[in-house]
Amino acid sequence: QSVLTQPPSVSAAPGQKVTISCSGSSSNIGNNYVSWYQHLPGTAPKLLIYDNNKRPSGIPDRFSGSKSGTSATLGITGLQTGDEADYYCGTWDSSLSAGVFGGGTKLTVL
Amino acid sequence: EVQLVESGGGLVQPGGSLRLSCAASGFTFSSYWMHWVRQAPGKGLVWVSRIKSDGSSTSYADSVKGRFTISRDNAKNTLYLQMNSLRAEDTAVYYCARGTSYSRWGQGTLVTVSS
């Protein structure tokens, strides 16, 4: 059971928008930066969002991040079939003194 | 180009040991915290351990504390994970990742613990 809670799956049509939620607590999301990762099986996970809402170079602005209190959200607009992947939120938990991830959300682009 | 290349995985019996390596290139390795993250078959990402840029501070997940040891050699640009007393539940792909935001990841190395 993951410390951070994500929906197991989300789906939307090509060109549409989807959001993925990540819920935690004051010891993790509430007081630490959140990052988001895209992971295709058999490949290296890729950082999409760091420090709650910043995009690394090379990540298109179709991907966005936000945080409010003890929850964070990843938004993806203009969905493409190539966006089908597993998405994870992650942060540090100050009480556990450990890194924590959500359980992952599988995105299906119908 | 930033690269992280893990090695050292394989099949090991329960109670056995393995040492994983992560060779870094394309960036100033000695300036970054480094992490190990694993993914068991069909499961999600799980943080395992981290080490400060100069090696002076380490942290571990409760599930591996006392069995795994993270270390680094900044002269060789290499991160290590010594895994002892391995259990079936340690079976996973092990990734090394750079920095506090895990900004770059390796391709992973598979560790299988089975008799």
Backbone of each chain as ProteinMPNN parsed JSONL, in Angstrom:
{"seq_chain_A": "QSVLTQPPSVSAAPGQKVTISCSGSSSNIGNNYVSWYQHLPGTAPKLLIYDNNKRPSGIPDRFSGSKSGTSATLGITGLQTGDEADYYCGTWDSSLSAGVFGGGTKLTVL", "coords_chain_A": {"N_chain_A": [[0.839, -1.198, 0.0], [0.679, 2.103, -0.993], [2.125, 5.189, 0.179], [1.328, 7.579, -0.95], [-1.67, 8.387, -2.672], [-3.054, 7.444, -5.681], [-5.327, 7.378, -8.494], [-6.044, 4.184, -9.932], [-6.347, 4.001, -12.709], [-6.91, 6.015, -15.62], [-8.684, 7.413, -18.392], [-9.041, 8.775, -21.681], [-10.017, 10.421, -24.725], [-8.092, 10.832, -27.777], [-6.588, 14.049, -28.109], [-8.075, 15.154, -26.104], [-8.274, 16.275, -22.617], [-6.747, 15.234, -19.552], [-6.672, 14.632, -16.04], [-4.618, 13.669, -13.293], [-4.73, 12.669, -10.034], [-3.052, 13.02, -6.844], [-2.799, 12.107, -3.649], [-1.826, 12.933, -0.364], [-0.231, 13.594, 2.726], [0.429, 15.88, 5.486], [3.048, 15.374, 6.14], [4.312, 14.645, 3.867], [3.402, 15.468, 0.901], [2.297, 17.876, 1.791], [4.385, 19.405, 2.852], [6.59, 19.257, 1.223], [8.254, 19.291, -1.998], [6.624, 18.152, -4.987], [7.0, 15.679, -7.49], [6.49, 14.409, -10.821], [6.307, 11.485, -12.853], [6.721, 9.735, -15.914], [6.265, 6.471, -17.068], [7.128, 3.934, -19.144], [6.756, 0.483, -19.638], [9.714, -1.41, -19.287], [11.42, 0.611, -19.857], [13.408, 3.523, -18.911], [12.113, 5.445, -16.252], [10.722, 8.727, -16.747], [11.237, 12.098, -15.887], [8.65, 14.383, -15.556], [7.505, 16.607, -14.279], [8.738, 18.771, -11.802], [9.378, 20.125, -8.498], [6.706, 20.754, -7.886], [5.436, 22.205, -10.057], [7.122, 22.723, -12.191], [8.623, 22.314, -15.394], [11.003, 20.138, -16.812], [13.589, 20.861, -19.25], [12.646, 20.192, -22.577], [10.317, 18.847, -22.046], [7.053, 18.971, -23.126], [4.657, 21.726, -23.025], [2.174, 20.684, -22.747], [2.023, 19.167, -20.568], [1.377, 19.644, -17.165], [1.678, 20.72, -13.737], [0.313, 20.904, -10.432], [-0.222, 21.949, -7.024], [-1.994, 21.703, -3.998], [-2.381, 22.196, -0.705], [-2.395, 19.096, 0.744], [-2.483, 17.65, -1.561], [-1.777, 16.853, -4.98], [-1.727, 17.487, -8.521], [-1.53, 16.217, -11.789], [-1.713, 17.408, -15.033], [-2.636, 16.711, -18.357], [-2.833, 17.827, -21.568], [-4.261, 17.858, -24.924], [-4.147, 15.067, -25.651], [-2.208, 12.304, -26.783], [-1.664, 9.218, -28.542], [0.815, 8.278, -27.912], [1.128, 9.049, -25.319], [0.225, 7.117, -23.692], [0.884, 5.384, -20.837], [2.348, 4.572, -17.624], [1.88, 6.669, -14.842], [3.457, 8.36, -12.201], [3.391, 9.946, -9.036], [5.674, 11.575, -6.815], [7.517, 12.219, -3.799], [9.216, 13.512, -0.861], [9.014, 12.096, 2.367], [8.839, 13.55, 5.381], [8.415, 12.585, 7.941], [8.746, 9.816, 7.786], [11.285, 9.86, 6.871], [11.993, 9.129, 4.262], [11.824, 8.435, 0.752], [8.813, 8.641, -1.145], [6.293, 7.228, -3.234], [3.384, 7.436, -5.35], [0.936, 4.884, -6.085], [0.803, 4.643, -8.776], [-0.663, 5.442, -11.946], [-2.426, 4.223, -14.632], [-2.576, 5.403, -17.827], [-4.837, 5.448, -20.408], [-5.289, 6.085, -23.761], [-7.938, 6.423, -25.601]], "CA_chain_A": [[0.0, 0.0, 0.0], [1.52, 3.278, -1.149], [1.875, 6.335, 1.068], [0.581, 8.528, -1.751], [-2.798, 7.717, -3.312], [-3.405, 7.82, -7.049], [-6.306, 6.468, -9.112], [-5.337, 3.131, -10.679], [-6.397, 4.201, -14.142], [-7.701, 7.091, -16.211], [-8.711, 7.284, -19.844], [-9.64, 9.875, -22.418], [-9.839, 10.313, -26.167], [-7.028, 11.685, -28.332], [-6.907, 15.464, -28.196], [-8.736, 15.606, -24.887], [-7.461, 16.564, -21.443], [-6.939, 14.347, -18.416], [-5.942, 14.981, -14.829], [-4.305, 12.566, -12.392], [-4.585, 13.204, -8.678], [-2.098, 12.381, -5.939], [-3.173, 12.573, -2.325], [-0.894, 12.533, 0.674], [-0.442, 14.155, 4.062], [1.282, 17.021, 5.807], [4.446, 14.973, 6.271], [4.909, 14.457, 2.546], [3.028, 16.509, -0.06], [2.001, 19.14, 2.449], [5.57, 20.178, 3.204], [7.705, 18.949, 0.327], [7.953, 19.407, -3.415], [6.109, 16.966, -5.663], [7.439, 15.423, -8.864], [5.691, 13.462, -11.595], [7.119, 10.675, -13.742], [6.084, 8.904, -16.929], [7.011, 5.233, -17.151], [6.719, 2.888, -20.075], [7.4, -0.774, -19.233], [10.974, -1.749, -19.939], [12.225, 1.797, -20.123], [13.71, 4.339, -17.747], [11.122, 6.478, -15.956], [11.091, 10.074, -17.205], [10.707, 13.189, -15.073], [7.777, 15.299, -16.292], [7.264, 17.795, -13.468], [9.446, 18.804, -10.522], [9.037, 21.277, -7.659], [5.244, 20.934, -7.981], [4.857, 22.73, -11.302], [8.159, 23.093, -13.161], [8.896, 21.32, -16.432], [12.395, 20.089, -17.307], [13.712, 21.184, -20.661], [12.266, 19.098, -23.456], [8.966, 18.369, -21.725], [6.119, 19.936, -23.728], [3.766, 22.419, -22.087], [0.935, 19.919, -22.591], [2.095, 18.585, -19.229], [1.407, 20.669, -16.127], [1.524, 20.221, -12.382], [-0.14, 21.857, -9.42], [-0.306, 21.403, -5.67], [-2.809, 22.45, -3.058], [-2.417, 21.492, 0.57], [-1.778, 17.762, 0.758], [-2.783, 16.968, -2.82], [-1.147, 17.364, -6.194], [-2.423, 17.071, -9.739], [-0.852, 16.27, -13.082], [-2.634, 17.619, -16.138], [-2.111, 16.468, -19.701], [-3.768, 18.282, -22.584], [-3.939, 17.41, -26.274], [-3.675, 13.697, -25.502], [-1.722, 11.556, -27.939], [-1.537, 7.785, -28.232], [2.132, 8.09, -27.312], [1.087, 9.389, -23.892], [-0.174, 5.931, -22.928], [1.991, 4.994, -19.962], [2.051, 4.669, -16.199], [2.298, 7.945, -14.287], [3.682, 8.288, -10.767], [3.797, 11.117, -8.264], [6.679, 11.233, -5.816], [8.0, 13.288, -2.944], [9.91, 13.037, 0.335], [8.196, 12.097, 3.57], [9.71, 14.018, 6.461], [8.22, 11.749, 9.131], [9.351, 8.518, 7.502], [12.655, 10.064, 6.364], [12.055, 8.208, 3.13], [11.135, 8.824, -0.461], [7.534, 7.965, -1.308], [5.641, 7.334, -4.53], [2.039, 6.931, -5.467], [0.861, 3.537, -6.633], [0.841, 4.684, -10.239], [-1.919, 5.549, -12.694], [-2.279, 3.822, -16.025], [-3.322, 6.258, -18.742], [-5.24, 4.871, -21.689], [-5.801, 7.055, -24.724], [-8.877, 5.576, -26.346]], "C_chain_A": [[0.87, 1.243, 0.0], [1.124, 4.385, -0.191], [1.053, 7.399, 0.347], [-0.489, 7.779, -2.546], [-3.091, 8.297, -4.685], [-4.527, 6.913, -7.543], [-5.568, 5.419, -9.932], [-5.303, 3.378, -12.182], [-7.234, 5.419, -14.484], [-7.683, 6.868, -17.708], [-9.39, 8.497, -20.45], [-9.326, 9.68, -23.896], [-8.658, 11.162, -26.632], [-7.494, 13.128, -28.469], [-7.567, 16.03, -26.96], [-7.74, 15.872, -23.767], [-7.765, 15.553, -20.354], [-6.157, 14.9, -17.222], [-5.754, 13.735, -13.979], [-4.024, 13.152, -11.019], [-3.61, 12.372, -7.864], [-2.358, 12.955, -4.554], [-2.204, 12.047, -1.276], [-1.256, 13.144, 2.013], [0.521, 15.309, 4.309], [2.757, 16.641, 5.888], [5.109, 14.737, 4.921], [4.51, 15.602, 1.601], [2.856, 17.862, 0.606], [3.207, 20.009, 2.731], [6.795, 19.883, 2.358], [7.276, 19.11, -1.128], [7.506, 18.061, -3.988], [6.682, 16.892, -7.077], [6.504, 14.406, -9.507], [6.571, 12.779, -12.639], [6.215, 9.902, -14.707], [6.925, 7.641, -17.092], [6.364, 4.27, -18.126], [7.446, 1.612, -19.687], [8.673, -1.036, -20.019], [11.862, -0.572, -20.251], [12.529, 2.529, -18.823], [12.571, 5.319, -17.498], [11.649, 7.848, -16.374], [10.439, 11.115, -16.313], [9.893, 14.133, -15.954], [7.634, 16.649, -15.592], [8.097, 17.684, -12.199], [9.08, 20.09, -9.781], [7.581, 21.711, -7.86], [4.739, 21.291, -9.37], [5.878, 23.119, -12.359], [8.396, 21.94, -14.148], [10.371, 21.325, -16.8], [12.422, 20.47, -18.783], [13.368, 19.951, -21.498], [10.897, 18.514, -23.177], [7.966, 19.402, -22.253], [5.168, 20.535, -22.703], [2.374, 21.797, -22.035], [0.863, 19.291, -21.189], [2.208, 19.716, -18.209], [1.199, 20.031, -14.768], [1.049, 21.315, -11.458], [-0.202, 21.143, -8.079], [-1.174, 22.318, -4.816], [-2.911, 21.642, -1.772], [-1.678, 20.171, 0.518], [-2.131, 16.955, -0.489], [-2.071, 17.646, -3.982], [-1.879, 16.79, -7.402], [-1.515, 17.22, -10.94], [-1.915, 16.445, -14.152], [-1.933, 17.352, -17.46], [-3.182, 16.888, -20.7], [-3.357, 17.754, -23.953], [-3.428, 15.986, -26.307], [-3.307, 13.05, -26.831], [-1.602, 10.083, -27.555], [-0.194, 7.483, -27.591], [2.194, 8.447, -25.847], [0.664, 8.197, -23.042], [1.028, 5.391, -22.152], [1.466, 4.946, -18.536], [2.629, 5.977, -15.678], [2.364, 7.853, -12.761], [3.952, 9.677, -10.195], [4.811, 10.66, -7.22], [7.091, 12.459, -5.029], [8.798, 12.688, -1.8], [8.929, 13.074, 1.503], [9.083, 12.407, 4.763], [9.562, 13.184, 7.735], [8.88, 10.383, 8.966], [10.84, 8.637, 7.203], [12.92, 9.101, 5.21], [11.383, 8.833, 1.923], [9.836, 8.043, -0.571], [6.985, 8.236, -2.702], [4.17, 6.976, -4.385], [2.071, 5.544, -6.1], [0.896, 3.47, -8.143], [-0.544, 4.719, -10.85], [-1.66, 5.187, -14.141], [-3.186, 4.68, -16.889], [-3.575, 5.52, -20.042], [-5.816, 5.972, -22.559], [-6.639, 6.278, -25.725], [-8.901, 5.908, -27.842]], "O_chain_A": [[1.705, 1.421, 0.887], [-0.036, 4.511, 0.202], [0.193, 8.043, 0.947], [-0.248, 6.675, -3.035], [-3.345, 9.493, -4.829], [-4.665, 5.79, -7.059], [-4.561, 5.735, -10.566], [-4.34, 3.008, -12.853], [-8.141, 5.804, -13.745], [-6.782, 6.216, -18.238], [-10.208, 9.157, -19.81], [-8.473, 8.872, -24.261], [-8.269, 12.11, -25.949], [-8.621, 13.403, -28.881], [-7.619, 17.247, -26.781], [-6.531, 15.718, -23.939], [-8.891, 15.069, -20.238], [-5.122, 15.547, -17.382], [-6.615, 12.856, -13.946], [-3.175, 14.03, -10.87], [-3.371, 11.198, -8.144], [-2.159, 14.147, -4.319], [-1.814, 10.88, -1.294], [-2.426, 13.205, 2.391], [1.323, 15.663, 3.445], [3.625, 17.498, 5.723], [6.333, 14.64, 4.838], [5.221, 16.604, 1.519], [3.233, 18.886, 0.037], [3.076, 21.228, 2.841], [7.914, 20.224, 2.74], [6.087, 19.07, -1.446], [7.938, 16.996, -3.548], [6.828, 17.904, -7.763], [5.819, 13.646, -8.821], [7.456, 13.398, -13.229], [5.111, 9.481, -14.362], [8.145, 7.717, -17.236], [5.219, 3.851, -17.957], [8.649, 1.653, -19.43], [8.71, -0.906, -21.243], [12.932, -0.728, -20.839], [11.982, 2.201, -17.77], [12.104, 5.964, -18.436], [12.854, 8.098, -16.358], [9.247, 11.037, -16.016], [10.384, 14.622, -16.972], [7.64, 17.699, -16.235], [8.154, 16.618, -11.587], [8.537, 21.024, -10.371], [7.286, 22.899, -7.985], [3.729, 20.75, -9.821], [5.527, 23.784, -13.334], [8.372, 20.765, -13.78], [10.939, 22.383, -17.072], [11.404, 20.408, -19.473], [13.747, 18.827, -21.169], [10.369, 17.759, -23.994], [8.024, 20.571, -21.874], [4.904, 19.943, -21.657], [1.487, 22.319, -21.358], [-0.211, 18.937, -20.702], [3.022, 20.627, -18.362], [0.622, 18.949, -14.653], [1.336, 22.494, -11.662], [-0.23, 19.915, -8.003], [-1.093, 23.543, -4.905], [-3.459, 20.54, -1.758], [-0.472, 20.134, 0.275], [-2.084, 15.725, -0.474], [-1.803, 18.848, -3.96], [-2.55, 15.761, -7.321], [-0.819, 18.225, -11.09], [-2.905, 15.713, -14.175], [-0.775, 17.726, -17.65], [-4.298, 16.37, -20.682], [-2.242, 17.262, -24.126], [-2.394, 15.711, -26.916], [-3.983, 13.219, -27.846], [-1.455, 9.75, -26.379], [-0.075, 6.537, -26.812], [3.2, 8.182, -25.188], [0.734, 8.252, -21.814], [2.042, 4.999, -22.731], [0.299, 5.239, -18.274], [3.746, 6.35, -16.036], [1.45, 7.338, -12.117], [4.659, 10.481, -10.803], [4.804, 9.505, -6.796], [7.025, 13.587, -5.519], [9.032, 11.48, -1.774], [8.109, 13.987, 1.604], [9.968, 11.627, 5.114], [10.503, 13.094, 8.524], [9.495, 9.863, 9.897], [11.574, 7.652, 7.27], [13.913, 8.374, 5.184], [10.481, 9.66, 2.058], [9.768, 6.895, -0.133], [7.177, 9.31, -3.272], [3.763, 6.308, -3.434], [3.107, 5.094, -6.588], [1.005, 2.392, -8.727], [-1.48, 4.106, -10.338], [-0.791, 5.763, -14.796], [-4.404, 4.691, -16.713], [-2.649, 5.032, -20.691], [-6.718, 6.7, -22.144], [-6.114, 5.569, -26.584], [-9.64, 5.281, -28.601]]}, "seq_chain_B": "EVQLVESGGGLVQPGGSLRLSCAASGFTFSSYWMHWVRQAPGKGLVWVSRIKSDGSSTSYADSVKGRFTISRDNAKNTLYLQMNSLRAEDTAVYYCARGTSYSRWGQGTLVTVSS", "coords_chain_B": {"N_chain_B": [[26.028, 13.912, -22.829], [23.731, 12.918, -20.408], [24.038, 9.942, -18.629], [23.035, 6.976, -16.991], [23.92, 3.868, -15.965], [22.977, 0.83, -14.927], [24.181, -2.198, -13.375], [24.914, -5.624, -12.462], [22.782, -7.107, -11.575], [20.839, -10.166, -11.268], [20.186, -13.724, -10.84], [19.641, -14.946, -7.638], [19.882, -16.924, -4.684], [17.545, -17.169, -1.927], [18.582, -15.438, 0.984], [21.044, -14.901, -0.007], [23.583, -12.698, -1.497], [24.086, -9.659, -3.361], [25.763, -7.19, -5.339], [24.914, -4.187, -6.644], [25.722, -1.908, -9.269], [25.975, 1.448, -10.483], [26.836, 3.213, -13.11], [27.791, 6.447, -13.798], [27.666, 9.159, -16.125], [28.371, 12.132, -18.072], [27.628, 14.221, -16.448], [28.29, 16.147, -13.437], [28.933, 14.018, -11.21], [29.608, 13.996, -8.498], [28.238, 16.09, -7.417], [25.628, 15.547, -6.865], [22.892, 14.217, -4.958], [22.077, 10.752, -4.845], [19.921, 8.034, -5.713], [18.372, 4.813, -5.113], [15.779, 3.047, -6.591], [13.109, 0.732, -6.765], [11.175, -1.686, -8.669], [8.907, -4.056, -8.331], [7.728, -7.023, -10.027], [4.889, -6.248, -11.924], [4.118, -4.287, -10.14], [4.269, -1.006, -8.517], [6.538, 1.864, -8.453], [9.038, 1.943, -5.966], [10.759, 3.575, -3.47], [14.097, 3.008, -2.378], [16.66, 3.698, -1.269], [18.946, 6.389, -0.421], [21.767, 8.574, -0.991], [23.93, 11.127, 0.064], [25.633, 13.74, -1.778], [28.385, 13.797, -1.123], [28.639, 11.44, 0.158], [28.247, 11.416, 2.879], [25.867, 11.1, 4.21], [23.16, 8.865, 4.552], [20.063, 7.163, 3.736], [17.387, 4.814, 4.282], [14.74, 2.669, 3.111], [12.369, 1.194, 5.317], [11.955, -1.49, 4.766], [14.349, -2.491, 3.827], [16.291, -1.769, 5.541], [19.212, -2.343, 7.411], [19.868, -4.532, 5.915], [20.562, -3.753, 3.325], [23.108, -1.704, 1.832], [23.993, 1.448, 0.808], [26.363, 3.105, -1.216], [29.018, 5.15, -2.574], [31.438, 6.011, -5.092], [33.017, 8.697, -5.804], [35.228, 9.298, -7.303], [35.216, 7.385, -9.225], [32.83, 7.821, -10.38], [30.564, 6.3, -9.685], [27.796, 4.594, -8.313], [26.673, 2.458, -5.699], [24.903, -0.477, -4.544], [24.835, -2.557, -1.995], [23.475, -5.6, -1.364], [22.307, -7.677, 1.034], [21.277, -10.746, 2.694], [19.07, -11.482, 1.081], [15.643, -11.584, 0.076], [12.676, -13.197, -1.214], [10.828, -11.223, -1.737], [12.378, -9.108, -2.479], [12.769, -9.26, -5.123], [12.925, -7.582, -8.119], [13.093, -4.911, -10.565], [15.803, -2.826, -10.381], [16.47, 0.544, -10.169], [18.759, 3.236, -10.604], [18.76, 6.669, -9.715], [19.033, 10.175, -10.317], [19.587, 12.955, -8.199], [17.468, 15.174, -6.151], [14.953, 15.312, -7.237], [14.821, 13.058, -8.753], [15.787, 13.314, -11.424], [16.993, 12.109, -13.598], [17.082, 8.746, -14.797], [18.333, 5.387, -14.746], [18.258, 2.487, -16.951], [17.705, 0.289, -15.537], [18.25, -2.762, -13.613], [17.675, -6.196, -13.354], [16.827, -8.007, -10.519], [16.504, -11.162, -9.255], [15.235, -13.138, -6.781], [15.295, -16.292, -5.838], [14.854, -19.78, -5.213]], "CA_chain_B": [[24.714, 13.338, -22.557], [23.619, 12.275, -19.102], [23.77, 8.504, -18.68], [23.127, 6.146, -15.803], [23.877, 2.485, -16.436], [23.025, -0.125, -13.827], [24.662, -3.551, -13.648], [25.089, -6.442, -11.273], [21.611, -7.9, -11.253], [20.877, -11.576, -11.636], [19.435, -14.677, -10.023], [20.325, -15.271, -6.386], [19.04, -17.685, -3.759], [17.179, -16.475, -0.689], [19.677, -15.367, 1.935], [22.268, -14.544, -0.704], [23.989, -11.3, -1.621], [24.426, -9.089, -4.665], [26.124, -5.778, -5.324], [24.549, -3.46, -7.849], [26.495, -0.719, -9.593], [25.346, 2.416, -11.375], [27.891, 4.049, -13.672], [27.258, 7.739, -14.217], [28.482, 9.951, -17.036], [27.699, 13.273, -18.683], [27.322, 15.275, -15.47], [29.194, 16.154, -12.288], [28.35, 13.025, -10.31], [29.893, 14.324, -7.103], [27.398, 17.216, -6.978], [24.231, 15.122, -6.752], [22.343, 13.089, -4.226], [21.703, 9.644, -5.718], [18.914, 7.154, -5.125], [17.95, 3.547, -5.695], [14.332, 2.846, -6.613], [12.855, -0.569, -7.361], [9.831, -1.988, -9.132], [8.619, -5.485, -8.366], [6.903, -7.376, -11.199], [3.49, -5.871, -11.86], [3.881, -3.326, -9.063], [4.698, 0.352, -8.757], [7.87, 2.287, -8.041], [9.251, 2.014, -4.521], [12.054, 4.123, -3.1], [14.878, 2.064, -1.589], [17.74, 4.29, -0.48], [19.573, 7.581, -0.997], [23.059, 8.943, -0.439], [24.3, 12.506, -0.197], [26.635, 13.915, -2.826], [29.723, 13.457, -0.648], [28.577, 10.153, 0.828], [28.244, 11.581, 4.328], [24.544, 10.845, 4.769], [22.382, 7.857, 3.83], [18.743, 6.822, 4.265], [16.904, 3.552, 3.734], [13.38, 2.247, 3.381], [12.322, 0.243, 6.436], [11.969, -2.862, 4.257], [15.705, -2.936, 3.497], [17.211, -1.276, 6.566], [19.974, -3.403, 8.061], [20.245, -5.56, 4.934], [21.142, -3.096, 2.154], [24.006, -0.588, 2.097], [24.267, 2.296, -0.343], [27.649, 3.786, -1.145], [29.406, 5.762, -3.847], [32.842, 6.333, -5.318], [32.954, 9.872, -6.674], [36.374, 9.265, -8.219], [34.861, 6.47, -10.31], [31.479, 8.183, -10.853], [29.781, 5.075, -9.567], [26.928, 4.38, -7.16], [26.562, 1.031, -5.395], [23.945, -0.962, -3.567], [25.164, -3.884, -1.495], [22.24, -6.213, -0.885], [22.551, -8.917, 1.774], [20.097, -11.424, 3.255], [18.004, -11.221, 0.12], [14.383, -12.297, 0.236], [11.889, -13.286, -2.444], [10.148, -9.939, -1.959], [13.328, -8.136, -3.033], [12.77, -9.43, -6.569], [12.481, -6.331, -8.733], [14.037, -4.135, -11.364], [16.4, -1.78, -9.545], [16.897, 1.721, -10.915], [19.408, 4.353, -9.927], [18.17, 7.928, -10.141], [19.858, 11.328, -9.948], [19.082, 14.192, -7.64], [16.321, 15.156, -5.242], [13.733, 15.121, -8.021], [15.033, 11.889, -9.628], [15.685, 13.946, -12.732], [17.385, 11.136, -14.615], [17.042, 7.368, -14.338], [18.914, 4.372, -15.603], [17.325, 1.528, -17.563], [17.389, -0.711, -14.523], [18.84, -4.095, -13.635], [16.729, -7.114, -12.733], [17.277, -8.89, -9.439], [15.535, -12.23, -8.992], [15.597, -13.924, -5.595], [14.514, -17.523, -5.936], [15.612, -21.021, -5.07]], "C_chain_B": [[24.735, 12.631, -21.202], [23.288, 10.802, -19.295], [23.944, 7.882, -17.305], [22.945, 4.707, -16.259], [24.055, 1.541, -15.253], [23.569, -1.479, -14.297], [24.719, -4.323, -12.342], [23.89, -7.286, -10.88], [21.775, -9.346, -11.682], [20.02, -12.41, -10.724], [20.253, -15.044, -8.791], [19.359, -16.027, -5.483], [18.671, -16.852, -2.545], [18.31, -16.571, 0.329], [20.993, -14.955, 1.311], [22.507, -13.052, -0.788], [24.248, -10.938, -3.074], [24.898, -7.665, -4.452], [25.78, -5.18, -6.676], [25.462, -2.249, -8.017], [25.694, 0.167, -10.536], [26.452, 3.357, -11.849], [27.296, 5.322, -14.253], [28.218, 8.452, -15.161], [27.661, 11.118, -17.568], [27.281, 14.36, -17.731], [28.298, 15.155, -14.305], [28.585, 15.296, -11.188], [28.479, 13.453, -8.848], [29.046, 15.473, -6.558], [25.969, 16.791, -6.643], [24.007, 14.058, -5.685], [21.998, 12.013, -5.26], [20.786, 8.693, -4.959], [18.883, 5.804, -5.827], [16.443, 3.438, -5.518], [14.081, 1.492, -7.266], [11.399, -0.718, -7.777], [9.686, -3.499, -9.227], [7.711, -5.788, -9.556], [5.435, -7.023, -10.993], [3.135, -4.849, -10.807], [4.411, -1.957, -9.423], [6.118, 0.624, -8.292], [7.935, 2.407, -6.516], [10.661, 2.525, -4.259], [12.79, 3.169, -2.163], [15.88, 2.773, -0.683], [18.243, 5.547, -1.178], [20.895, 7.834, -0.313], [23.388, 10.366, -0.861], [25.466, 12.574, -1.178], [28.04, 13.507, -2.379], [29.765, 12.138, 0.117], [28.421, 10.225, 2.33], [26.904, 11.259, 4.993], [23.807, 9.824, 3.905], [21.037, 7.648, 4.51], [18.261, 5.56, 3.565], [15.411, 3.38, 4.008], [13.406, 1.212, 4.504], [12.475, -1.198, 5.953], [13.372, -3.387, 3.966], [16.722, -2.536, 4.551], [17.885, -2.447, 7.278], [20.417, -4.506, 7.121], [20.962, -4.954, 3.722], [22.054, -1.948, 2.612], [24.271, 0.165, 0.803], [25.62, 2.965, -0.138], [27.961, 4.37, -2.52], [30.911, 5.973, -3.881], [32.842, 7.491, -6.309], [34.133, 9.932, -7.649], [36.083, 8.378, -9.428], [33.48, 6.775, -10.889], [30.524, 6.992, -10.795], [29.043, 5.014, -8.236], [26.784, 2.875, -6.957], [25.376, 0.766, -4.473], [24.336, -2.387, -3.213], [23.914, -4.469, -0.853], [22.558, -7.565, -0.252], [21.231, -9.49, 2.281], [18.88, -11.235, 2.353], [16.813, -12.145, 0.317], [13.635, -12.316, -1.102], [11.244, -11.945, -2.772], [11.086, -8.83, -2.414], [13.426, -8.262, -4.557], [12.16, -8.212, -7.238], [13.498, -5.862, -9.757], [14.5, -2.983, -10.477], [16.928, -0.673, -10.446], [17.739, 2.626, -10.024], [18.828, 5.64, -10.527], [18.961, 9.091, -9.555], [19.06, 12.429, -9.29], [17.813, 14.075, -6.823], [14.998, 14.981, -5.978], [13.808, 13.903, -8.931], [14.964, 12.352, -11.087], [16.124, 13.052, -13.882], [17.442, 9.751, -13.978], [17.836, 6.468, -15.278], [17.84, 3.451, -16.151], [16.954, 0.416, -16.583], [18.129, -2.027, -14.714], [17.944, -5.019, -12.826], [17.409, -7.988, -11.696], [16.159, -9.896, -9.171], [16.031, -13.073, -7.835], [14.701, -15.153, -5.568], [15.423, -18.735, -5.774], [15.376, -21.939, -6.272]], "O_chain_B": [[25.639, 11.851, -20.901], [22.368, 10.456, -20.036], [24.867, 8.213, -16.56], [21.931, 4.367, -16.869], [25.129, 1.46, -14.656], [23.432, -1.848, -15.463], [24.589, -3.752, -11.258], [23.972, -8.091, -9.953], [22.73, -9.701, -12.372], [19.231, -11.891, -9.935], [21.424, -15.409, -8.899], [18.152, -15.79, -5.522], [19.401, -15.932, -2.173], [18.914, -17.627, 0.516], [21.96, -14.686, 2.024], [21.754, -12.247, -0.239], [24.58, -11.788, -3.899], [24.486, -7.005, -3.498], [26.285, -5.609, -7.713], [25.912, -1.649, -7.041], [24.844, -0.31, -11.288], [26.941, 4.19, -11.087], [26.404, 5.272, -15.1], [29.436, 8.356, -15.01], [26.431, 11.105, -17.526], [26.644, 15.33, -18.143], [29.04, 14.178, -14.204], [27.825, 15.779, -10.349], [27.547, 13.282, -8.062], [29.126, 15.795, -5.373], [25.18, 17.614, -6.179], [24.802, 13.133, -5.522], [21.67, 12.324, -6.405], [20.864, 8.565, -3.738], [19.308, 5.669, -6.975], [15.905, 3.702, -4.442], [14.768, 1.135, -8.223], [10.517, 0.006, -7.315], [10.274, -4.137, -10.1], [7.004, -4.903, -10.038], [4.815, -7.442, -10.015], [1.955, -4.567, -10.6], [4.945, -1.762, -10.515], [6.809, -0.268, -7.8], [7.011, 2.906, -5.873], [11.636, 1.972, -4.766], [12.185, 2.588, -1.262], [15.951, 2.496, 0.515], [18.001, 5.75, -2.368], [21.128, 7.372, 0.804], [23.152, 10.757, -2.004], [26.187, 11.597, -1.38], [28.799, 12.938, -3.162], [30.804, 11.762, 0.659], [28.458, 9.193, 3.0], [26.829, 11.158, 6.217], [23.827, 9.908, 2.677], [20.881, 7.917, 5.701], [18.649, 5.262, 2.436], [14.888, 3.879, 5.004], [14.361, 0.445, 4.623], [13.056, -2.031, 6.649], [13.569, -4.598, 3.868], [17.889, -2.92, 4.467], [17.233, -3.407, 7.688], [21.253, -5.333, 7.487], [21.866, -5.573, 3.161], [21.807, -1.31, 3.636], [24.721, -0.419, -0.182], [25.974, 3.343, 0.978], [27.256, 4.114, -3.496], [31.566, 6.095, -2.846], [32.686, 7.286, -7.512], [34.033, 10.556, -8.706], [36.628, 8.587, -10.513], [33.011, 6.072, -11.784], [29.781, 6.723, -11.739], [29.591, 5.338, -7.183], [26.774, 2.109, -7.921], [24.915, 1.64, -3.739], [24.19, -3.305, -4.02], [23.363, -3.899, 0.088], [23.023, -8.483, -0.928], [20.205, -8.81, 2.295], [17.799, -10.872, 2.817], [16.955, -13.315, 0.671], [13.938, -11.536, -2.004], [11.126, -11.573, -3.939], [10.634, -7.723, -2.706], [14.094, -7.455, -5.204], [11.018, -7.848, -6.96], [14.624, -6.358, -9.807], [13.688, -2.262, -9.898], [17.72, -0.912, -11.357], [17.463, 2.766, -8.832], [18.456, 5.681, -11.7], [19.488, 9.006, -8.446], [17.985, 12.798, -9.762], [17.163, 13.029, -6.798], [14.018, 14.539, -5.38], [12.949, 13.728, -9.795], [14.173, 11.835, -11.876], [15.673, 13.224, -15.014], [17.792, 9.592, -12.808], [17.984, 6.766, -16.464], [16.656, 3.613, -15.854], [15.984, -0.31, -16.801], [18.572, -2.362, -15.812], [17.503, -4.662, -11.734], [18.43, -8.623, -11.963], [15.019, -9.521, -8.897], [17.115, -13.653, -7.896], [13.501, -15.059, -5.308], [16.596, -18.713, -6.148], [15.934, -23.035, -6.33]]}, "name": "protein", "num_of_chains": 2, "seq": "QSVLTQPPSVSAAPGQKVTISCSGSSSNIGNNYVSWYQHLPGTAPKLLIYDNNKRPSGIPDRFSGSKSGTSATLGITGLQTGDEADYYCGTWDSSLSAGVFGGGTKLTVLEVQLVESGGGLVQPGGSLRLSCAASGFTFSSYWMHWVRQAPGKGLVWVSRIKSDGSSTSYADSVKGRFTISRDNAKNTLYLQMNSLRAEDTAVYYCARGTSYSRWGQGTLVTVSS"}
